[in-house]
Amino acid sequence: MLPDEQSKIFLQYNYAEMKSLCTQFLTVVTAVLVFSLAFSEKIVEFQKATTLTRSLLISAWCLFFFAIILGGLALYYVALTGGQALANRPELYTATQTTAMKRAICGGGCFAAGLMALMLSAIFMAFK
């Protein structure tokens, strides 16, 4: 069965943009997590750091990890929307698209909170 006009438009624009957004988001979050792990000793000297500073850094890493999970779930739901659009099921792919966007927004929130925690840990260490 070929997709109808509404499904074609969805696949051409919404699906492609959402998929691109999710993959780029995952790339950025993963890069920031790896960068912060690799240079953690430069950000926070663990031997001299307070418990709060260490906790903020670990919280940042956990938030980045949750952002990666949520971004992966968003990408999964985006893939589902593509299959549902190809099957001409607009009642399904609109709900699944909403779920994908909610996951992506929550992942973005975790990423922003992780960046704030990372910055605060560096600031606290600088003014110690």
Backbone atoms as SQL, in Angstrom:
CREATE TABLE atoms (id INTEGER PRIMARY KEY, chain TEXT, resi INTEGER, resn TEXT, atom TEXT, x REAL, y REAL, z REAL);
INSERT INTO atoms VALUES
  (1, 'A', 1, 'MET', 'N', 0.837, -1.172, 0.000),
  (2, 'A', 1, 'MET', 'CA', 0.000, 0.000, 0.000),
  (3, 'A', 1, 'MET', 'C', 0.890, 1.246, 0.000),
  (4, 'A', 2, 'LEU', 'N', 0.614, 2.156, -0.888),
  (5, 'A', 2, 'LEU', 'CA', 1.376, 3.389, -0.977),
  (6, 'A', 2, 'LEU', 'C', 0.838, 4.416, 0.009),
  (7, 'A', 3, 'PRO', 'N', 1.721, 5.254, 0.551),
  (8, 'A', 3, 'PRO', 'CA', 1.261, 6.266, 1.500),
  (9, 'A', 3, 'PRO', 'C', 0.392, 7.322, 0.820),
  (10, 'A', 4, 'ASP', 'N', -0.607, 7.822, 1.548),
  (11, 'A', 4, 'ASP', 'CA', -1.441, 8.895, 1.007),
  (12, 'A', 4, 'ASP', 'C', -0.677, 10.211, 1.059),
  (13, 'A', 5, 'GLU', 'N', -1.312, 11.288, 0.611),
  (14, 'A', 5, 'GLU', 'CA', -0.634, 12.579, 0.506),
  (15, 'A', 5, 'GLU', 'C', -0.186, 13.106, 1.872),
  (16, 'A', 6, 'GLN', 'N', -1.019, 12.974, 2.897),
  (17, 'A', 6, 'GLN', 'CA', -0.657, 13.443, 4.236),
  (18, 'A', 6, 'GLN', 'C', 0.548, 12.668, 4.767),
  (19, 'A', 7, 'SER', 'N', 0.568, 11.374, 4.556),
  (20, 'A', 7, 'SER', 'CA', 1.696, 10.558, 5.003),
  (21, 'A', 7, 'SER', 'C', 2.968, 10.893, 4.236),
  (22, 'A', 8, 'LYS', 'N', 2.838, 11.175, 2.941),
  (23, 'A', 8, 'LYS', 'CA', 4.013, 11.554, 2.146),
  (24, 'A', 8, 'LYS', 'C', 4.631, 12.851, 2.661),
  (25, 'A', 9, 'ILE', 'N', 3.784, 13.821, 2.958),
  (26, 'A', 9, 'ILE', 'CA', 4.280, 15.090, 3.484),
  (27, 'A', 9, 'ILE', 'C', 4.942, 14.870, 4.839),
  (28, 'A', 10, 'PHE', 'N', 4.310, 14.047, 5.684),
  (29, 'A', 10, 'PHE', 'CA', 4.900, 13.748, 6.986),
  (30, 'A', 10, 'PHE', 'C', 6.268, 13.100, 6.833),
  (31, 'A', 11, 'LEU', 'N', 6.359, 12.098, 5.961),
  (32, 'A', 11, 'LEU', 'CA', 7.630, 11.393, 5.767),
  (33, 'A', 11, 'LEU', 'C', 8.699, 12.309, 5.181),
  (34, 'A', 12, 'GLN', 'N', 8.289, 13.203, 4.297),
  (35, 'A', 12, 'GLN', 'CA', 9.251, 14.072, 3.638),
  (36, 'A', 12, 'GLN', 'C', 9.791, 15.142, 4.579),
  (37, 'A', 13, 'TYR', 'N', 8.958, 15.684, 5.445),
  (38, 'A', 13, 'TYR', 'CA', 9.385, 16.808, 6.277),
  (39, 'A', 13, 'TYR', 'C', 9.523, 16.443, 7.750),
  (40, 'A', 14, 'ASN', 'N', 8.433, 16.116, 8.405),
  (41, 'A', 14, 'ASN', 'CA', 8.466, 15.881, 9.856),
  (42, 'A', 14, 'ASN', 'C', 9.386, 14.732, 10.234),
  (43, 'A', 15, 'TYR', 'N', 9.230, 13.616, 9.570),
  (44, 'A', 15, 'TYR', 'CA', 10.038, 12.442, 9.895),
  (45, 'A', 15, 'TYR', 'C', 11.522, 12.731, 9.686),
  (46, 'A', 16, 'ALA', 'N', 11.853, 13.295, 8.541),
  (47, 'A', 16, 'ALA', 'CA', 13.260, 13.558, 8.220),
  (48, 'A', 16, 'ALA', 'C', 13.878, 14.551, 9.206),
  (49, 'A', 17, 'GLU', 'N', 13.143, 15.593, 9.543),
  (50, 'A', 17, 'GLU', 'CA', 13.678, 16.596, 10.465),
  (51, 'A', 17, 'GLU', 'C', 13.821, 16.044, 11.878),
  (52, 'A', 18, 'MET', 'N', 12.829, 15.282, 12.333),
  (53, 'A', 18, 'MET', 'CA', 12.900, 14.698, 13.670),
  (54, 'A', 18, 'MET', 'C', 14.049, 13.705, 13.775),
  (55, 'A', 19, 'LYS', 'N', 14.215, 12.899, 12.750),
  (56, 'A', 19, 'LYS', 'CA', 15.303, 11.920, 12.756),
  (57, 'A', 19, 'LYS', 'C', 16.655, 12.628, 12.788),
  (58, 'A', 20, 'SER', 'N', 16.801, 13.667, 11.989),
  (59, 'A', 20, 'SER', 'CA', 18.049, 14.426, 11.965),
  (60, 'A', 20, 'SER', 'C', 18.309, 15.097, 13.311),
  (61, 'A', 21, 'LEU', 'N', 17.275, 15.680, 13.900),
  (62, 'A', 21, 'LEU', 'CA', 17.407, 16.321, 15.205),
  (63, 'A', 21, 'LEU', 'C', 17.870, 15.329, 16.264),
  (64, 'A', 22, 'CYS', 'N', 17.257, 14.157, 16.292),
  (65, 'A', 22, 'CYS', 'CA', 17.607, 13.150, 17.300),
  (66, 'A', 22, 'CYS', 'C', 19.037, 12.644, 17.130),
  (67, 'A', 23, 'THR', 'N', 19.452, 12.390, 15.902),
  (68, 'A', 23, 'THR', 'CA', 20.811, 11.879, 15.699),
  (69, 'A', 23, 'THR', 'C', 21.852, 12.942, 16.039),
  (70, 'A', 24, 'GLN', 'N', 21.585, 14.197, 15.684),
  (71, 'A', 24, 'GLN', 'CA', 22.530, 15.258, 16.026),
  (72, 'A', 24, 'GLN', 'C', 22.569, 15.484, 17.529),
  (73, 'A', 25, 'PHE', 'N', 21.418, 15.397, 18.181),
  (74, 'A', 25, 'PHE', 'CA', 21.365, 15.546, 19.633),
  (75, 'A', 25, 'PHE', 'C', 22.186, 14.457, 20.307),
  (76, 'A', 26, 'LEU', 'N', 22.020, 13.222, 19.863),
  (77, 'A', 26, 'LEU', 'CA', 22.789, 12.121, 20.442),
  (78, 'A', 26, 'LEU', 'C', 24.285, 12.317, 20.232),
  (79, 'A', 27, 'THR', 'N', 24.664, 12.808, 19.085),
  (80, 'A', 27, 'THR', 'CA', 26.077, 13.058, 18.803),
  (81, 'A', 27, 'THR', 'C', 26.652, 14.115, 19.744),
  (82, 'A', 28, 'VAL', 'N', 25.928, 15.204, 19.923),
  (83, 'A', 28, 'VAL', 'CA', 26.415, 16.293, 20.785),
  (84, 'A', 28, 'VAL', 'C', 26.502, 15.839, 22.238),
  (85, 'A', 29, 'VAL', 'N', 25.450, 15.184, 22.737),
  (86, 'A', 29, 'VAL', 'CA', 25.446, 14.767, 24.142),
  (87, 'A', 29, 'VAL', 'C', 26.555, 13.754, 24.404),
  (88, 'A', 30, 'THR', 'N', 26.729, 12.813, 23.503),
  (89, 'A', 30, 'THR', 'CA', 27.784, 11.818, 23.668),
  (90, 'A', 30, 'THR', 'C', 29.157, 12.473, 23.653),
  (91, 'A', 31, 'ALA', 'N', 29.357, 13.435, 22.761),
  (92, 'A', 31, 'ALA', 'CA', 30.644, 14.134, 22.688),
  (93, 'A', 31, 'ALA', 'C', 30.920, 14.913, 23.973),
  (94, 'A', 32, 'VAL', 'N', 29.904, 15.583, 24.513),
  (95, 'A', 32, 'VAL', 'CA', 30.090, 16.341, 25.749),
  (96, 'A', 32, 'VAL', 'C', 30.385, 15.398, 26.912),
  (97, 'A', 33, 'LEU', 'N', 29.688, 14.264, 26.971),
  (98, 'A', 33, 'LEU', 'CA', 29.944, 13.289, 28.035),
  (99, 'A', 33, 'LEU', 'C', 31.373, 12.758, 27.955),
  (100, 'A', 34, 'VAL', 'N', 31.799, 12.361, 26.777),
  (101, 'A', 34, 'VAL', 'CA', 33.157, 11.834, 26.613),
  (102, 'A', 34, 'VAL', 'C', 34.191, 12.908, 26.922),
  (103, 'A', 35, 'PHE', 'N', 33.958, 14.120, 26.458),
  (104, 'A', 35, 'PHE', 'CA', 34.879, 15.229, 26.727),
  (105, 'A', 35, 'PHE', 'C', 34.991, 15.488, 28.227),
  (106, 'A', 36, 'SER', 'N', 33.847, 15.518, 28.907),
  (107, 'A', 36, 'SER', 'CA', 33.889, 15.802, 30.351),
  (108, 'A', 36, 'SER', 'C', 34.518, 14.645, 31.132),
  (109, 'A', 37, 'LEU', 'N', 34.330, 13.427, 30.672),
  (110, 'A', 37, 'LEU', 'CA', 34.988, 12.293, 31.320),
  (111, 'A', 37, 'LEU', 'C', 36.497, 12.329, 31.094),
  (112, 'A', 38, 'ALA', 'N', 36.890, 12.649, 29.870),
  (113, 'A', 38, 'ALA', 'CA', 38.312, 12.652, 29.540),
  (114, 'A', 38, 'ALA', 'C', 39.072, 13.757, 30.277),
  (115, 'A', 39, 'PHE', 'N', 38.424, 14.899, 30.448),
  (116, 'A', 39, 'PHE', 'CA', 39.088, 16.024, 31.082),
  (117, 'A', 39, 'PHE', 'C', 38.559, 16.304, 32.480),
  (118, 'A', 40, 'SER', 'N', 38.027, 15.290, 33.137),
  (119, 'A', 40, 'SER', 'CA', 37.441, 15.493, 34.461),
  (120, 'A', 40, 'SER', 'C', 38.471, 15.959, 35.482),
  (121, 'A', 41, 'GLU', 'N', 39.684, 15.476, 35.354),
  (122, 'A', 41, 'GLU', 'CA', 40.721, 15.886, 36.310),
  (123, 'A', 41, 'GLU', 'C', 41.109, 17.355, 36.115),
  (124, 'A', 42, 'LYS', 'N', 40.925, 17.860, 34.903),
  (125, 'A', 42, 'LYS', 'CA', 41.200, 19.276, 34.651),
  (126, 'A', 42, 'LYS', 'C', 40.048, 20.147, 35.166),
  (127, 'A', 43, 'ILE', 'N', 38.841, 19.619, 35.098),
  (128, 'A', 43, 'ILE', 'CA', 37.666, 20.367, 35.559),
  (129, 'A', 43, 'ILE', 'C', 37.628, 20.400, 37.080),
  (130, 'A', 44, 'VAL', 'N', 37.750, 19.230, 37.681),
  (131, 'A', 44, 'VAL', 'CA', 37.686, 19.099, 39.141),
  (132, 'A', 44, 'VAL', 'C', 38.851, 18.232, 39.588),
  (133, 'A', 45, 'GLU', 'N', 39.679, 18.763, 40.448),
  (134, 'A', 45, 'GLU', 'CA', 40.750, 17.965, 41.031),
  (135, 'A', 45, 'GLU', 'C', 40.139, 17.158, 42.172),
  (136, 'A', 46, 'PHE', 'N', 39.961, 15.873, 41.934),
  (137, 'A', 46, 'PHE', 'CA', 39.217, 15.044, 42.883),
  (138, 'A', 46, 'PHE', 'C', 39.852, 14.997, 44.268),
  (139, 'A', 47, 'GLN', 'N', 41.158, 15.104, 44.335),
  (140, 'A', 47, 'GLN', 'CA', 41.829, 15.051, 45.636),
  (141, 'A', 47, 'GLN', 'C', 41.510, 16.287, 46.482),
  (142, 'A', 48, 'LYS', 'N', 41.353, 17.429, 45.826),
  (143, 'A', 48, 'LYS', 'CA', 41.126, 18.680, 46.532),
  (144, 'A', 48, 'LYS', 'C', 39.659, 19.113, 46.546),
  (145, 'A', 49, 'ALA', 'N', 38.826, 18.434, 45.791),
  (146, 'A', 49, 'ALA', 'CA', 37.436, 18.869, 45.625),
  (147, 'A', 49, 'ALA', 'C', 36.591, 18.548, 46.853),
  (148, 'A', 50, 'THR', 'N', 35.611, 19.405, 47.064),
  (149, 'A', 50, 'THR', 'CA', 34.655, 19.152, 48.146),
  (150, 'A', 50, 'THR', 'C', 33.648, 18.103, 47.693),
  (151, 'A', 51, 'THR', 'N', 32.886, 17.621, 48.639),
  (152, 'A', 51, 'THR', 'CA', 31.854, 16.631, 48.313),
  (153, 'A', 51, 'THR', 'C', 30.826, 17.217, 47.360),
  (154, 'A', 52, 'LEU', 'N', 30.460, 18.470, 47.550),
  (155, 'A', 52, 'LEU', 'CA', 29.489, 19.129, 46.673),
  (156, 'A', 52, 'LEU', 'C', 30.002, 19.196, 45.241),
  (157, 'A', 53, 'THR', 'N', 31.253, 19.554, 45.072),
  (158, 'A', 53, 'THR', 'CA', 31.828, 19.667, 43.731),
  (159, 'A', 53, 'THR', 'C', 31.865, 18.313, 43.038),
  (160, 'A', 54, 'ARG', 'N', 32.294, 17.297, 43.763),
  (161, 'A', 54, 'ARG', 'CA', 32.316, 15.948, 43.190),
  (162, 'A', 54, 'ARG', 'C', 30.902, 15.472, 42.856),
  (163, 'A', 55, 'SER', 'N', 29.970, 15.768, 43.740),
  (164, 'A', 55, 'SER', 'CA', 28.575, 15.366, 43.511),
  (165, 'A', 55, 'SER', 'C', 27.990, 16.053, 42.281),
  (166, 'A', 56, 'LEU', 'N', 28.324, 17.315, 42.099),
  (167, 'A', 56, 'LEU', 'CA', 27.841, 18.030, 40.912),
  (168, 'A', 56, 'LEU', 'C', 28.389, 17.416, 39.632),
  (169, 'A', 57, 'LEU', 'N', 29.652, 17.049, 39.642),
  (170, 'A', 57, 'LEU', 'CA', 30.251, 16.450, 38.452),
  (171, 'A', 57, 'LEU', 'C', 29.628, 15.088, 38.146),
  (172, 'A', 58, 'ILE', 'N', 29.448, 14.291, 39.163),
  (173, 'A', 58, 'ILE', 'CA', 28.827, 12.978, 38.963),
  (174, 'A', 58, 'ILE', 'C', 27.378, 13.134, 38.526),
  (175, 'A', 59, 'SER', 'N', 26.684, 14.128, 39.085),
  (176, 'A', 59, 'SER', 'CA', 25.310, 14.407, 38.665),
  (177, 'A', 59, 'SER', 'C', 25.267, 14.805, 37.193),
  (178, 'A', 60, 'ALA', 'N', 26.228, 15.600, 36.770),
  (179, 'A', 60, 'ALA', 'CA', 26.299, 16.007, 35.363),
  (180, 'A', 60, 'ALA', 'C', 26.447, 14.784, 34.469),
  (181, 'A', 61, 'TRP', 'N', 27.330, 13.878, 34.849),
  (182, 'A', 61, 'TRP', 'CA', 27.509, 12.668, 34.044),
  (183, 'A', 61, 'TRP', 'C', 26.243, 11.834, 34.001),
  (184, 'A', 62, 'CYS', 'N', 25.563, 11.702, 35.129),
  (185, 'A', 62, 'CYS', 'CA', 24.303, 10.940, 35.162),
  (186, 'A', 62, 'CYS', 'C', 23.244, 11.603, 34.284),
  (187, 'A', 63, 'LEU', 'N', 23.156, 12.924, 34.340),
  (188, 'A', 63, 'LEU', 'CA', 22.185, 13.637, 33.509),
  (189, 'A', 63, 'LEU', 'C', 22.505, 13.485, 32.026),
  (190, 'A', 64, 'PHE', 'N', 23.786, 13.518, 31.673),
  (191, 'A', 64, 'PHE', 'CA', 24.162, 13.287, 30.275),
  (192, 'A', 64, 'PHE', 'C', 23.774, 11.873, 29.840),
  (193, 'A', 65, 'PHE', 'N', 23.978, 10.909, 30.730),
  (194, 'A', 65, 'PHE', 'CA', 23.622, 9.522, 30.422),
  (195, 'A', 65, 'PHE', 'C', 22.109, 9.386, 30.216),
  (196, 'A', 66, 'PHE', 'N', 21.316, 10.027, 31.088),
  (197, 'A', 66, 'PHE', 'CA', 19.856, 9.996, 30.917),
  (198, 'A', 66, 'PHE', 'C', 19.438, 10.692, 29.633),
  (199, 'A', 67, 'ALA', 'N', 20.138, 11.768, 29.272),
  (200, 'A', 67, 'ALA', 'CA', 19.840, 12.467, 28.020),
  (201, 'A', 67, 'ALA', 'C', 20.098, 11.557, 26.823),
  (202, 'A', 68, 'ILE', 'N', 21.155, 10.764, 26.892),
  (203, 'A', 68, 'ILE', 'CA', 21.448, 9.816, 25.809),
  (204, 'A', 68, 'ILE', 'C', 20.349, 8.761, 25.719),
  (205, 'A', 69, 'ILE', 'N', 19.916, 8.246, 26.860),
  (206, 'A', 69, 'ILE', 'CA', 18.835, 7.252, 26.864),
  (207, 'A', 69, 'ILE', 'C', 17.561, 7.843, 26.278),
  (208, 'A', 70, 'LEU', 'N', 17.194, 9.040, 26.730),
  (209, 'A', 70, 'LEU', 'CA', 15.970, 9.670, 26.230),
  (210, 'A', 70, 'LEU', 'C', 16.079, 10.020, 24.750),
  (211, 'A', 71, 'GLY', 'N', 17.264, 10.444, 24.308),
  (212, 'A', 71, 'GLY', 'CA', 17.463, 10.705, 22.888),
  (213, 'A', 71, 'GLY', 'C', 17.346, 9.438, 22.059),
  (214, 'A', 72, 'GLY', 'N', 17.861, 8.334, 22.585),
  (215, 'A', 72, 'GLY', 'CA', 17.717, 7.051, 21.898),
  (216, 'A', 72, 'GLY', 'C', 16.271, 6.604, 21.826),
  (217, 'A', 73, 'LEU', 'N', 15.533, 6.795, 22.907),
  (218, 'A', 73, 'LEU', 'CA', 14.100, 6.468, 22.898),
  (219, 'A', 73, 'LEU', 'C', 13.349, 7.348, 21.906),
  (220, 'A', 74, 'ALA', 'N', 13.710, 8.628, 21.858),
  (221, 'A', 74, 'ALA', 'CA', 13.068, 9.528, 20.895),
  (222, 'A', 74, 'ALA', 'C', 13.337, 9.050, 19.471),
  (223, 'A', 75, 'LEU', 'N', 14.560, 8.642, 19.189),
  (224, 'A', 75, 'LEU', 'CA', 14.899, 8.134, 17.857),
  (225, 'A', 75, 'LEU', 'C', 14.129, 6.851, 17.541),
  (226, 'A', 76, 'TYR', 'N', 13.956, 6.009, 18.544),
  (227, 'A', 76, 'TYR', 'CA', 13.156, 4.787, 18.375),
  (228, 'A', 76, 'TYR', 'C', 11.722, 5.134, 17.997),
  (229, 'A', 77, 'TYR', 'N', 11.127, 6.088, 18.713),
  (230, 'A', 77, 'TYR', 'CA', 9.753, 6.474, 18.412),
  (231, 'A', 77, 'TYR', 'C', 9.631, 7.173, 17.065),
  (232, 'A', 78, 'VAL', 'N', 10.675, 7.882, 16.660),
  (233, 'A', 78, 'VAL', 'CA', 10.686, 8.495, 15.330),
  (234, 'A', 78, 'VAL', 'C', 10.663, 7.403, 14.258),
  (235, 'A', 79, 'ALA', 'N', 11.443, 6.344, 14.475),
  (236, 'A', 79, 'ALA', 'CA', 11.443, 5.222, 13.525),
  (237, 'A', 79, 'ALA', 'C', 10.061, 4.573, 13.465),
  (238, 'A', 80, 'LEU', 'N', 9.410, 4.470, 14.623),
  (239, 'A', 80, 'LEU', 'CA', 8.041, 3.926, 14.634),
  (240, 'A', 80, 'LEU', 'C', 7.087, 4.796, 13.833),
  (241, 'A', 81, 'THR', 'N', 7.226, 6.113, 13.970),
  (242, 'A', 81, 'THR', 'CA', 6.335, 7.005, 13.223),
  (243, 'A', 81, 'THR', 'C', 6.508, 6.831, 11.718),
  (244, 'A', 82, 'GLY', 'N', 7.755, 6.620, 11.297),
  (245, 'A', 82, 'GLY', 'CA', 7.989, 6.396, 9.871),
  (246, 'A', 82, 'GLY', 'C', 7.280, 5.156, 9.369),
  (247, 'A', 83, 'GLY', 'N', 7.364, 4.070, 10.129),
  (248, 'A', 83, 'GLY', 'CA', 6.667, 2.844, 9.737),
  (249, 'A', 83, 'GLY', 'C', 5.158, 3.006, 9.744),
  (250, 'A', 84, 'GLN', 'N', 4.646, 3.726, 10.723),
  (251, 'A', 84, 'GLN', 'CA', 3.203, 3.944, 10.791),
  (252, 'A', 84, 'GLN', 'C', 2.721, 4.860, 9.664),
  (253, 'A', 85, 'ALA', 'N', 3.554, 5.829, 9.288),
  (254, 'A', 85, 'ALA', 'CA', 3.186, 6.705, 8.176),
  (255, 'A', 85, 'ALA', 'C', 3.189, 5.933, 6.860),
  (256, 'A', 86, 'LEU', 'N', 4.151, 5.023, 6.693),
  (257, 'A', 86, 'LEU', 'CA', 4.180, 4.201, 5.480),
  (258, 'A', 86, 'LEU', 'C', 2.975, 3.279, 5.402),
  (259, 'A', 87, 'ALA', 'N', 2.451, 2.897, 6.568),
  (260, 'A', 87, 'ALA', 'CA', 1.277, 2.018, 6.615),
  (261, 'A', 87, 'ALA', 'C', -0.030, 2.804, 6.562),
  (262, 'A', 88, 'ASN', 'N', 0.044, 4.129, 6.304),
  (263, 'A', 88, 'ASN', 'CA', -1.141, 4.993, 6.246),
  (264, 'A', 88, 'ASN', 'C', -1.965, 4.933, 7.517),
  (265, 'A', 89, 'ARG', 'N', -1.299, 5.071, 8.657),
  (266, 'A', 89, 'ARG', 'CA', -1.979, 5.050, 9.959),
  (267, 'A', 89, 'ARG', 'C', -1.797, 6.397, 10.660),
  (268, 'A', 90, 'PRO', 'N', -2.437, 7.480, 10.156),
  (269, 'A', 90, 'PRO', 'CA', -2.225, 8.800, 10.762),
  (270, 'A', 90, 'PRO', 'C', -2.678, 8.875, 12.214),
  (271, 'A', 91, 'GLU', 'N', -3.659, 8.082, 12.595),
  (272, 'A', 91, 'GLU', 'CA', -4.106, 8.102, 13.990),
  (273, 'A', 91, 'GLU', 'C', -3.039, 7.549, 14.921),
  (274, 'A', 92, 'LEU', 'N', -2.155, 6.691, 14.401),
  (275, 'A', 92, 'LEU', 'CA', -1.064, 6.155, 15.206),
  (276, 'A', 92, 'LEU', 'C', 0.176, 7.045, 15.149),
  (277, 'A', 93, 'TYR', 'N', 0.560, 7.477, 13.954),
  (278, 'A', 93, 'TYR', 'CA', 1.842, 8.183, 13.881),
  (279, 'A', 93, 'TYR', 'C', 1.784, 9.582, 14.472),
  (280, 'A', 94, 'THR', 'N', 0.617, 10.182, 14.563),
  (281, 'A', 94, 'THR', 'CA', 0.569, 11.489, 15.234),
  (282, 'A', 94, 'THR', 'C', 0.776, 11.326, 16.739),
  (283, 'A', 95, 'ALA', 'N', 0.205, 10.278, 17.325),
  (284, 'A', 95, 'ALA', 'CA', 0.409, 10.034, 18.761),
  (285, 'A', 95, 'ALA', 'C', 1.849, 9.614, 19.038),
  (286, 'A', 96, 'THR', 'N', 2.417, 8.798, 18.175),
  (287, 'A', 96, 'THR', 'CA', 3.795, 8.352, 18.363),
  (288, 'A', 96, 'THR', 'C', 4.769, 9.507, 18.163),
  (289, 'A', 97, 'GLN', 'N', 4.435, 10.414, 17.235),
  (290, 'A', 97, 'GLN', 'CA', 5.276, 11.590, 17.023),
  (291, 'A', 97, 'GLN', 'C', 5.285, 12.461, 18.282),
  (292, 'A', 98, 'THR', 'N', 4.141, 12.587, 18.923),
  (293, 'A', 98, 'THR', 'CA', 4.063, 13.357, 20.168),
  (294, 'A', 98, 'THR', 'C', 4.921, 12.720, 21.249),
  (295, 'A', 99, 'THR', 'N', 4.870, 11.398, 21.349),
  (296, 'A', 99, 'THR', 'CA', 5.696, 10.680, 22.322),
  (297, 'A', 99, 'THR', 'C', 7.178, 10.900, 22.037),
  (298, 'A', 100, 'ALA', 'N', 7.558, 10.845, 20.767),
  (299, 'A', 100, 'ALA', 'CA', 8.961, 11.060, 20.393),
  (300, 'A', 100, 'ALA', 'C', 9.413, 12.457, 20.781),
  (301, 'A', 101, 'MET', 'N', 8.578, 13.453, 20.534),
  (302, 'A', 101, 'MET', 'CA', 8.966, 14.820, 20.872),
  (303, 'A', 101, 'MET', 'C', 9.055, 15.025, 22.379),
  (304, 'A', 102, 'LYS', 'N', 8.170, 14.386, 23.137),
  (305, 'A', 102, 'LYS', 'CA', 8.253, 14.483, 24.600),
  (306, 'A', 102, 'LYS', 'C', 9.560, 13.895, 25.098),
  (307, 'A', 103, 'ARG', 'N', 9.965, 12.758, 24.554),
  (308, 'A', 103, 'ARG', 'CA', 11.230, 12.141, 24.957),
  (309, 'A', 103, 'ARG', 'C', 12.410, 13.042, 24.587),
  (310, 'A', 104, 'ALA', 'N', 12.349, 13.633, 23.400),
  (311, 'A', 104, 'ALA', 'CA', 13.437, 14.512, 22.959),
  (312, 'A', 104, 'ALA', 'C', 13.521, 15.765, 23.844),
  (313, 'A', 105, 'ILE', 'N', 12.376, 16.317, 24.211),
  (314, 'A', 105, 'ILE', 'CA', 12.370, 17.509, 25.066),
  (315, 'A', 105, 'ILE', 'C', 12.897, 17.177, 26.455),
  (316, 'A', 106, 'CYS', 'N', 12.494, 16.038, 27.003),
  (317, 'A', 106, 'CYS', 'CA', 13.016, 15.619, 28.313),
  (318, 'A', 106, 'CYS', 'C', 14.523, 15.380, 28.239),
  (319, 'A', 107, 'GLY', 'N', 14.982, 14.781, 27.149),
  (320, 'A', 107, 'GLY', 'CA', 16.415, 14.583, 26.965),
  (321, 'A', 107, 'GLY', 'C', 17.158, 15.903, 26.880),
  (322, 'A', 108, 'GLY', 'N', 16.563, 16.875, 26.193),
  (323, 'A', 108, 'GLY', 'CA', 17.170, 18.198, 26.127),
  (324, 'A', 108, 'GLY', 'C', 17.232, 18.858, 27.491),
  (325, 'A', 109, 'GLY', 'N', 16.202, 18.650, 28.298),
  (326, 'A', 109, 'GLY', 'CA', 16.207, 19.185, 29.659),
  (327, 'A', 109, 'GLY', 'C', 17.303, 18.555, 30.504),
  (328, 'A', 110, 'CYS', 'N', 17.462, 17.243, 30.374),
  (329, 'A', 110, 'CYS', 'CA', 18.543, 16.556, 31.105),
  (330, 'A', 110, 'CYS', 'C', 19.905, 17.064, 30.648),
  (331, 'A', 111, 'PHE', 'N', 20.049, 17.285, 29.364),
  (332, 'A', 111, 'PHE', 'CA', 21.319, 17.788, 28.843),
  (333, 'A', 111, 'PHE', 'C', 21.607, 19.186, 29.379),
  (334, 'A', 112, 'ALA', 'N', 20.607, 20.055, 29.374),
  (335, 'A', 112, 'ALA', 'CA', 20.800, 21.414, 29.889),
  (336, 'A', 112, 'ALA', 'C', 21.132, 21.389, 31.380),
  (337, 'A', 113, 'ALA', 'N', 20.432, 20.557, 32.133),
  (338, 'A', 113, 'ALA', 'CA', 20.714, 20.443, 33.571),
  (339, 'A', 113, 'ALA', 'C', 22.118, 19.887, 33.798),
  (340, 'A', 114, 'GLY', 'N', 22.530, 18.940, 32.970),
  (341, 'A', 114, 'GLY', 'CA', 23.879, 18.392, 33.074),
  (342, 'A', 114, 'GLY', 'C', 24.946, 19.438, 32.784),
  (343, 'A', 115, 'LEU', 'N', 24.700, 20.274, 31.786),
  (344, 'A', 115, 'LEU', 'CA', 25.646, 21.354, 31.490),
  (345, 'A', 115, 'LEU', 'C', 25.730, 22.336, 32.656),
  (346, 'A', 116, 'MET', 'N', 24.588, 22.626, 33.262),
  (347, 'A', 116, 'MET', 'CA', 24.591, 23.536, 34.427),
  (348, 'A', 116, 'MET', 'C', 25.386, 22.921, 35.576),
  (349, 'A', 117, 'ALA', 'N', 25.170, 21.632, 35.841),
  (350, 'A', 117, 'ALA', 'CA', 25.903, 20.965, 36.918),
  (351, 'A', 117, 'ALA', 'C', 27.401, 20.937, 36.621),
  (352, 'A', 118, 'LEU', 'N', 27.764, 20.707, 35.371),
  (353, 'A', 118, 'LEU', 'CA', 29.170, 20.701, 34.975),
  (354, 'A', 118, 'LEU', 'C', 29.798, 22.085, 35.168),
  (355, 'A', 119, 'MET', 'N', 29.075, 23.130, 34.757),
  (356, 'A', 119, 'MET', 'CA', 29.584, 24.490, 34.938),
  (357, 'A', 119, 'MET', 'C', 29.716, 24.840, 36.414),
  (358, 'A', 120, 'LEU', 'N', 28.722, 24.478, 37.207),
  (359, 'A', 120, 'LEU', 'CA', 28.788, 24.782, 38.634),
  (360, 'A', 120, 'LEU', 'C', 29.949, 24.070, 39.313),
  (361, 'A', 121, 'SER', 'N', 30.208, 22.834, 38.923),
  (362, 'A', 121, 'SER', 'CA', 31.335, 22.121, 39.525),
  (363, 'A', 121, 'SER', 'C', 32.658, 22.799, 39.179),
  (364, 'A', 122, 'ALA', 'N', 32.779, 23.274, 37.947),
  (365, 'A', 122, 'ALA', 'CA', 34.000, 23.984, 37.554),
  (366, 'A', 122, 'ALA', 'C', 34.108, 25.327, 38.271),
  (367, 'A', 123, 'ILE', 'N', 32.995, 26.027, 38.425),
  (368, 'A', 123, 'ILE', 'CA', 33.006, 27.324, 39.110),
  (369, 'A', 123, 'ILE', 'C', 33.362, 27.145, 40.576),
  (370, 'A', 124, 'PHE', 'N', 32.741, 26.162, 41.221),
  (371, 'A', 124, 'PHE', 'CA', 33.035, 25.909, 42.642),
  (372, 'A', 124, 'PHE', 'C', 34.502, 25.544, 42.836),
  (373, 'A', 125, 'MET', 'N', 35.055, 24.799, 41.888),
  (374, 'A', 125, 'MET', 'CA', 36.464, 24.409, 42.012),
  (375, 'A', 125, 'MET', 'C', 37.382, 25.622, 41.779),
  (376, 'A', 126, 'ALA', 'N', 36.963, 26.510, 40.874),
  (377, 'A', 126, 'ALA', 'CA', 37.795, 27.677, 40.578),
  (378, 'A', 126, 'ALA', 'C', 37.833, 28.655, 41.747),
  (379, 'A', 127, 'PHE', 'N', 36.728, 28.769, 42.476),
  (380, 'A', 127, 'PHE', 'CA', 36.655, 29.716, 43.577),
  (381, 'A', 127, 'PHE', 'C', 36.861, 29.080, 44.934),
  (382, 'A', 128, 'LYS', 'N', 37.403, 27.884, 44.947),
  (383, 'A', 128, 'LYS', 'CA', 37.658, 27.185, 46.203),
  (384, 'A', 128, 'LYS', 'C', 38.823, 27.802, 46.924);
